[in-house]
């Protein structure tokens, strides 16, 4: 039996509290800055309490419009583009990885392991390495400034394929034999047996891949040449770089950053239980 030590418990809680403060303080400063005017944000010292311009700043960031400094593109449209892109990448990666892992584990065909290791080797070829040829293909297919161009080149995942393959290898052979004796075909076995068993792994991968897709910057920067197809990450950069540093409206930039943080934070919070279970579950 492990004896509980009161001082060690206090020390552990103190360290956790310090970590929370280190992470939360920049977020709090961003929120405070998003509730003030630009003049109040750039003054020294900056106010540390929320101001009275919260609704005005967030309305201007979401809907766009004109103020004393300049015009702003609507961040609401950018959030929609980011949401479609993140969902498309996450669901696409999971779907393709499930099917490819299912084929590699449960079907016997020539060069099966060769194809598996070919997929696995692509881990050494991230988007940044193959971005030139990929852009040429997307451009030739006419998918610039489209949701297909933003998502399709990023939906293949060797990591997810490997994880699902390793999980499928742990499924007892008795389940396969029982399904075969009941007359279930391969796809019936896939949908009725493997998918329910894989739901925690799918949930964990969905959280990771959603955040991966939401934070994409380099690929959308090349594919999206029109403002209406900018994701919110590029929108933040455009707000910062559109004018000189003295004219950057940091209150609108911070409001946009807070809005950009909300969807991935909501996904992590809502799926936290499934995410942790998918990573540590020992009954799979």
C-alpha beads as a LAMMPS data file, in Angstrom:
LAMMPS data file: protein, C-alpha beads

284 atoms
283 bonds

1 atom types
1 bond types

-500.0 500.0 xlo xhi
-500.0 500.0 ylo yhi
-500.0 500.0 zlo zhi

Masses

1 110.0

Atoms # bond

1 1 1 0.000 0.000 0.000
2 1 1 1.306 3.461 -0.899
3 1 1 1.120 5.910 1.989
4 1 1 -0.233 9.345 1.112
5 1 1 2.091 12.155 2.082
6 1 1 0.342 15.464 2.702
7 1 1 3.367 17.592 1.790
8 1 1 4.063 15.692 -1.413
9 1 1 0.414 16.086 -2.359
10 1 1 0.614 19.850 -1.748
11 1 1 3.824 20.032 -3.772
12 1 1 2.259 18.121 -6.668
13 1 1 -0.794 20.406 -6.662
14 1 1 1.476 23.450 -6.486
15 1 1 3.455 22.305 -9.518
16 1 1 0.224 21.604 -11.423
17 1 1 -1.136 25.022 -10.495
18 1 1 2.075 26.680 -11.649
19 1 1 1.848 24.830 -14.958
20 1 1 -1.758 25.963 -15.403
21 1 1 -0.757 29.561 -14.740
22 1 1 2.125 29.406 -17.235
23 1 1 -0.210 28.083 -19.930
24 1 1 -3.281 30.159 -19.072
25 1 1 -1.658 33.563 -18.524
26 1 1 -0.846 34.229 -22.220
27 1 1 -4.394 33.179 -23.129
28 1 1 -5.765 35.561 -20.501
29 1 1 -3.602 38.411 -21.826
30 1 1 -4.871 37.696 -25.343
31 1 1 -8.460 37.825 -24.128
32 1 1 -7.868 41.069 -22.230
33 1 1 -6.242 42.649 -25.293
34 1 1 -9.244 41.624 -27.393
35 1 1 -11.555 43.690 -25.180
36 1 1 -9.689 47.011 -25.455
37 1 1 -9.057 49.558 -28.179
38 1 1 -5.812 49.536 -30.122
39 1 1 -4.542 52.606 -28.241
40 1 1 -5.161 50.946 -24.886
41 1 1 -3.397 47.743 -25.952
42 1 1 -0.194 49.437 -27.140
43 1 1 0.114 51.725 -24.128
44 1 1 2.637 50.908 -21.401
45 1 1 1.683 49.290 -19.133
46 1 1 -1.115 47.443 -20.880
47 1 1 -4.319 47.010 -18.834
48 1 1 -4.605 43.634 -17.121
49 1 1 -8.384 43.744 -16.685
50 1 1 -10.981 43.247 -19.446
51 1 1 -12.204 46.389 -21.186
52 1 1 -15.542 47.530 -22.523
53 1 1 -15.029 46.848 -26.243
54 1 1 -15.496 43.081 -26.215
55 1 1 -18.617 42.864 -28.396
56 1 1 -17.399 45.563 -30.761
57 1 1 -14.036 43.887 -31.368
58 1 1 -15.430 40.387 -31.767
59 1 1 -18.195 41.596 -34.080
60 1 1 -15.613 43.375 -36.231
61 1 1 -13.404 40.264 -36.277
62 1 1 -16.235 37.847 -37.083
63 1 1 -18.210 39.858 -39.609
64 1 1 -15.488 42.107 -41.001
65 1 1 -15.961 45.770 -41.732
66 1 1 -14.368 49.175 -41.667
67 1 1 -13.002 51.112 -38.730
68 1 1 -10.666 54.052 -38.209
69 1 1 -7.559 52.148 -39.272
70 1 1 -8.717 50.022 -42.197
71 1 1 -10.952 47.260 -43.455
72 1 1 -10.999 43.666 -42.261
73 1 1 -12.018 40.458 -43.968
74 1 1 -14.649 38.464 -42.061
75 1 1 -13.025 35.896 -39.807
76 1 1 -16.301 33.941 -39.737
77 1 1 -15.658 32.796 -43.309
78 1 1 -12.076 31.831 -42.402
79 1 1 -13.315 29.806 -39.441
80 1 1 -15.683 27.945 -41.747
81 1 1 -12.855 27.152 -44.190
82 1 1 -10.670 25.929 -41.320
83 1 1 -13.514 23.797 -39.944
84 1 1 -14.214 22.139 -43.313
85 1 1 -10.498 21.579 -43.837
86 1 1 -9.909 20.110 -40.372
87 1 1 -12.955 17.818 -40.548
88 1 1 -12.098 16.703 -44.071
89 1 1 -8.508 15.874 -43.148
90 1 1 -9.427 14.107 -39.883
91 1 1 -12.278 12.022 -41.306
92 1 1 -10.381 11.332 -44.517
93 1 1 -7.276 10.114 -42.705
94 1 1 -9.307 7.845 -40.434
95 1 1 -11.382 6.382 -43.296
96 1 1 -8.455 5.682 -45.614
97 1 1 -6.259 4.351 -42.797
98 1 1 -8.985 1.986 -41.560
99 1 1 -9.526 0.517 -45.013
100 1 1 -5.831 0.206 -45.837
101 1 1 -5.034 -1.430 -42.474
102 1 1 -8.006 -3.786 -42.915
103 1 1 -6.750 -4.836 -46.343
104 1 1 -3.184 -5.391 -45.130
105 1 1 -4.196 -7.491 -42.102
106 1 1 -7.130 -9.554 -43.373
107 1 1 -6.436 -10.052 -47.092
108 1 1 -3.735 -12.173 -48.629
109 1 1 -2.403 -10.762 -51.886
110 1 1 1.016 -10.640 -53.589
111 1 1 3.526 -8.151 -52.162
112 1 1 1.245 -7.384 -49.230
113 1 1 4.054 -6.486 -46.826
114 1 1 5.906 -4.635 -49.560
115 1 1 2.960 -2.304 -49.970
116 1 1 2.690 -1.896 -46.202
117 1 1 6.326 -0.865 -45.854
118 1 1 5.967 1.416 -48.863
119 1 1 3.178 3.197 -47.015
120 1 1 5.230 3.281 -43.824
121 1 1 8.273 4.765 -45.595
122 1 1 6.197 7.796 -46.590
123 1 1 6.649 8.975 -42.999
124 1 1 10.020 10.251 -44.216
125 1 1 8.282 12.401 -46.840
126 1 1 6.263 15.079 -45.029
127 1 1 4.269 17.727 -46.879
128 1 1 7.195 20.145 -46.816
129 1 1 9.398 17.708 -48.768
130 1 1 6.883 16.863 -51.517
131 1 1 5.111 20.199 -51.631
132 1 1 6.437 21.131 -55.087
133 1 1 5.215 18.045 -57.002
134 1 1 1.984 17.994 -54.977
135 1 1 1.259 21.603 -55.868
136 1 1 1.903 20.857 -59.552
137 1 1 -0.588 17.969 -59.511
138 1 1 -3.228 20.004 -57.667
139 1 1 -2.754 22.916 -60.048
140 1 1 -3.025 20.701 -63.149
141 1 1 -6.250 19.203 -61.786
142 1 1 -7.741 22.672 -61.295
143 1 1 -8.136 22.312 -57.521
144 1 1 -6.583 25.626 -56.481
145 1 1 -8.826 27.709 -54.210
146 1 1 -11.061 24.729 -53.471
147 1 1 -11.855 22.571 -50.458
148 1 1 -10.675 19.519 -52.411
149 1 1 -7.277 21.116 -52.970
150 1 1 -6.993 21.982 -49.286
151 1 1 -7.884 18.521 -47.978
152 1 1 -7.276 15.684 -50.463
153 1 1 -3.444 15.951 -50.610
154 1 1 -3.302 15.729 -46.786
155 1 1 -5.694 12.873 -46.017
156 1 1 -3.269 9.963 -46.443
157 1 1 -1.629 8.966 -43.149
158 1 1 1.019 6.283 -42.720
159 1 1 0.962 6.756 -38.950
160 1 1 -2.774 6.086 -38.659
161 1 1 -2.482 3.084 -40.991
162 1 1 0.269 1.639 -38.809
163 1 1 -1.714 2.208 -35.585
164 1 1 -4.865 0.582 -36.969
165 1 1 -2.828 -2.328 -38.354
166 1 1 -1.284 -2.949 -34.937
167 1 1 -4.722 -2.841 -33.343
168 1 1 -6.281 -5.215 -35.882
169 1 1 -3.472 -7.697 -35.214
170 1 1 -4.638 -7.880 -31.574
171 1 1 -8.210 -8.821 -32.519
172 1 1 -8.677 -12.534 -31.629
173 1 1 -8.872 -14.929 -34.564
174 1 1 -11.953 -16.438 -32.935
175 1 1 -13.940 -13.335 -33.870
176 1 1 -12.943 -13.734 -37.495
177 1 1 -13.856 -17.414 -37.492
178 1 1 -17.186 -16.732 -35.768
179 1 1 -18.070 -14.075 -38.306
180 1 1 -17.154 -16.392 -41.163
181 1 1 -19.278 -19.204 -39.712
182 1 1 -22.226 -16.806 -39.394
183 1 1 -21.923 -16.026 -43.090
184 1 1 -20.589 -12.495 -42.686
185 1 1 -18.551 -11.228 -45.609
186 1 1 -15.405 -9.101 -45.294
187 1 1 -17.213 -5.751 -45.288
188 1 1 -19.867 -7.010 -42.872
189 1 1 -17.079 -8.113 -40.528
190 1 1 -15.406 -4.731 -40.972
191 1 1 -18.491 -2.659 -40.170
192 1 1 -20.070 -4.873 -37.489
193 1 1 -16.979 -6.062 -35.625
194 1 1 -13.865 -4.014 -36.328
195 1 1 -15.378 -0.530 -36.373
196 1 1 -17.101 -0.847 -32.952
197 1 1 -13.880 -2.215 -31.470
198 1 1 -11.889 0.664 -32.992
199 1 1 -14.038 3.554 -31.800
200 1 1 -11.684 4.656 -29.008
201 1 1 -8.680 4.609 -31.332
202 1 1 -10.691 6.503 -33.928
203 1 1 -11.664 9.118 -31.351
204 1 1 -8.056 9.638 -30.246
205 1 1 -6.874 9.938 -33.833
206 1 1 -9.734 12.296 -34.670
207 1 1 -8.643 14.753 -31.969
208 1 1 -5.015 14.653 -33.107
209 1 1 -5.813 14.922 -36.811
210 1 1 -8.435 17.647 -36.313
211 1 1 -5.876 19.854 -34.573
212 1 1 -3.318 18.949 -37.259
213 1 1 -5.703 20.045 -39.997
214 1 1 -6.822 23.157 -38.128
215 1 1 -3.232 24.377 -37.668
216 1 1 -2.153 23.876 -41.286
217 1 1 -0.374 26.951 -42.638
218 1 1 2.140 26.190 -45.392
219 1 1 -0.125 24.122 -47.648
220 1 1 -3.121 26.520 -47.554
221 1 1 -0.709 29.412 -48.095
222 1 1 0.177 27.909 -51.490
223 1 1 -3.236 26.564 -52.495
224 1 1 -5.436 29.468 -51.375
225 1 1 -4.642 32.498 -53.533
226 1 1 -8.021 34.166 -52.982
227 1 1 -9.091 35.700 -49.697
228 1 1 -12.384 33.799 -49.426
229 1 1 -10.452 30.494 -49.176
230 1 1 -8.054 31.572 -46.425
231 1 1 -8.184 29.474 -43.223
232 1 1 -8.085 31.360 -39.974
233 1 1 -4.371 30.669 -39.360
234 1 1 -3.498 32.562 -42.524
235 1 1 -6.060 35.203 -41.587
236 1 1 -4.163 35.956 -38.375
237 1 1 -0.922 36.331 -40.318
238 1 1 -2.628 38.638 -42.808
239 1 1 -3.899 40.827 -39.974
240 1 1 -0.415 41.147 -38.526
241 1 1 1.402 41.670 -41.806
242 1 1 -1.116 43.813 -43.666
243 1 1 0.203 47.112 -42.273
244 1 1 3.209 48.435 -40.455
245 1 1 3.822 47.331 -36.886
246 1 1 2.588 50.665 -35.504
247 1 1 -0.741 50.231 -37.288
248 1 1 -1.354 46.575 -36.475
249 1 1 -4.650 46.361 -34.626
250 1 1 -3.613 43.985 -31.904
251 1 1 -7.052 44.037 -30.320
252 1 1 -8.578 42.564 -33.509
253 1 1 -5.642 40.175 -33.905
254 1 1 -6.125 38.892 -30.364
255 1 1 -9.885 38.554 -30.869
256 1 1 -9.205 36.508 -34.006
257 1 1 -6.676 34.353 -32.113
258 1 1 -9.215 33.641 -29.351
259 1 1 -11.863 32.723 -31.937
260 1 1 -9.355 30.472 -33.717
261 1 1 -8.573 28.686 -30.454
262 1 1 -12.178 27.875 -29.534
263 1 1 -13.029 25.032 -32.012
264 1 1 -9.955 22.845 -31.316
265 1 1 -10.305 23.529 -27.601
266 1 1 -13.959 22.458 -27.778
267 1 1 -13.008 19.254 -29.624
268 1 1 -10.379 18.384 -26.995
269 1 1 -12.741 19.121 -24.088
270 1 1 -15.748 17.277 -25.536
271 1 1 -13.705 14.237 -26.595
272 1 1 -11.240 14.183 -23.708
273 1 1 -12.662 10.987 -22.213
274 1 1 -12.520 9.113 -25.534
275 1 1 -9.104 10.572 -26.335
276 1 1 -7.534 9.364 -23.080
277 1 1 -9.270 5.990 -23.326
278 1 1 -8.018 5.518 -26.870
279 1 1 -4.435 6.130 -25.756
280 1 1 -4.346 4.090 -22.526
281 1 1 -7.088 1.472 -22.912
282 1 1 -5.559 -1.948 -22.246
283 1 1 -8.633 -3.994 -23.105
284 1 1 -8.315 -3.467 -26.871

Bonds

1 1 1 2
2 1 2 3
3 1 3 4
4 1 4 5
5 1 5 6
6 1 6 7
7 1 7 8
8 1 8 9
9 1 9 10
10 1 10 11
11 1 11 12
12 1 12 13
13 1 13 14
14 1 14 15
15 1 15 16
16 1 16 17
17 1 17 18
18 1 18 19
19 1 19 20
20 1 20 21
21 1 21 22
22 1 22 23
23 1 23 24
24 1 24 25
25 1 25 26
26 1 26 27
27 1 27 28
28 1 28 29
29 1 29 30
30 1 30 31
31 1 31 32
32 1 32 33
33 1 33 34
34 1 34 35
35 1 35 36
36 1 36 37
37 1 37 38
38 1 38 39
39 1 39 40
40 1 40 41
41 1 41 42
42 1 42 43
43 1 43 44
44 1 44 45
45 1 45 46
46 1 46 47
47 1 47 48
48 1 48 49
49 1 49 50
50 1 50 51
51 1 51 52
52 1 52 53
53 1 53 54
54 1 54 55
55 1 55 56
56 1 56 57
57 1 57 58
58 1 58 59
59 1 59 60
60 1 60 61
61 1 61 62
62 1 62 63
63 1 63 64
64 1 64 65
65 1 65 66
66 1 66 67
67 1 67 68
68 1 68 69
69 1 69 70
70 1 70 71
71 1 71 72
72 1 72 73
73 1 73 74
74 1 74 75
75 1 75 76
76 1 76 77
77 1 77 78
78 1 78 79
79 1 79 80
80 1 80 81
81 1 81 82
82 1 82 83
83 1 83 84
84 1 84 85
85 1 85 86
86 1 86 87
87 1 87 88
88 1 88 89
89 1 89 90
90 1 90 91
91 1 91 92
92 1 92 93
93 1 93 94
94 1 94 95
95 1 95 96
96 1 96 97
97 1 97 98
98 1 98 99
99 1 99 100
100 1 100 101
101 1 101 102
102 1 102 103
103 1 103 104
104 1 104 105
105 1 105 106
106 1 106 107
107 1 107 108
108 1 108 109
109 1 109 110
110 1 110 111
111 1 111 112
112 1 112 113
113 1 113 114
114 1 114 115
115 1 115 116
116 1 116 117
117 1 117 118
118 1 118 119
119 1 119 120
120 1 120 121
121 1 121 122
122 1 122 123
123 1 123 124
124 1 124 125
125 1 125 126
126 1 126 127
127 1 127 128
128 1 128 129
129 1 129 130
130 1 130 131
131 1 131 132
132 1 132 133
133 1 133 134
134 1 134 135
135 1 135 136
136 1 136 137
137 1 137 138
138 1 138 139
139 1 139 140
140 1 140 141
141 1 141 142
142 1 142 143
143 1 143 144
144 1 144 145
145 1 145 146
146 1 146 147
147 1 147 148
148 1 148 149
149 1 149 150
150 1 150 151
151 1 151 152
152 1 152 153
153 1 153 154
154 1 154 155
155 1 155 156
156 1 156 157
157 1 157 158
158 1 158 159
159 1 159 160
160 1 160 161
161 1 161 162
162 1 162 163
163 1 163 164
164 1 164 165
165 1 165 166
166 1 166 167
167 1 167 168
168 1 168 169
169 1 169 170
170 1 170 171
171 1 171 172
172 1 172 173
173 1 173 174
174 1 174 175
175 1 175 176
176 1 176 177
177 1 177 178
178 1 178 179
179 1 179 180
180 1 180 181
181 1 181 182
182 1 182 183
183 1 183 184
184 1 184 185
185 1 185 186
186 1 186 187
187 1 187 188
188 1 188 189
189 1 189 190
190 1 190 191
191 1 191 192
192 1 192 193
193 1 193 194
194 1 194 195
195 1 195 196
196 1 196 197
197 1 197 198
198 1 198 199
199 1 199 200
200 1 200 201
201 1 201 202
202 1 202 203
203 1 203 204
204 1 204 205
205 1 205 206
206 1 206 207
207 1 207 208
208 1 208 209
209 1 209 210
210 1 210 211
211 1 211 212
212 1 212 213
213 1 213 214
214 1 214 215
215 1 215 216
216 1 216 217
217 1 217 218
218 1 218 219
219 1 219 220
220 1 220 221
221 1 221 222
222 1 222 223
223 1 223 224
224 1 224 225
225 1 225 226
226 1 226 227
227 1 227 228
228 1 228 229
229 1 229 230
230 1 230 231
231 1 231 232
232 1 232 233
233 1 233 234
234 1 234 235
235 1 235 236
236 1 236 237
237 1 237 238
238 1 238 239
239 1 239 240
240 1 240 241
241 1 241 242
242 1 242 243
243 1 243 244
244 1 244 245
245 1 245 246
246 1 246 247
247 1 247 248
248 1 248 249
249 1 249 250
250 1 250 251
251 1 251 252
252 1 252 253
253 1 253 254
254 1 254 255
255 1 255 256
256 1 256 257
257 1 257 258
258 1 258 259
259 1 259 260
260 1 260 261
261 1 261 262
262 1 262 263
263 1 263 264
264 1 264 265
265 1 265 266
266 1 266 267
267 1 267 268
268 1 268 269
269 1 269 270
270 1 270 271
271 1 271 272
272 1 272 273
273 1 273 274
274 1 274 275
275 1 275 276
276 1 276 277
277 1 277 278
278 1 278 279
279 1 279 280
280 1 280 281
281 1 281 282
282 1 282 283
283 1 283 284
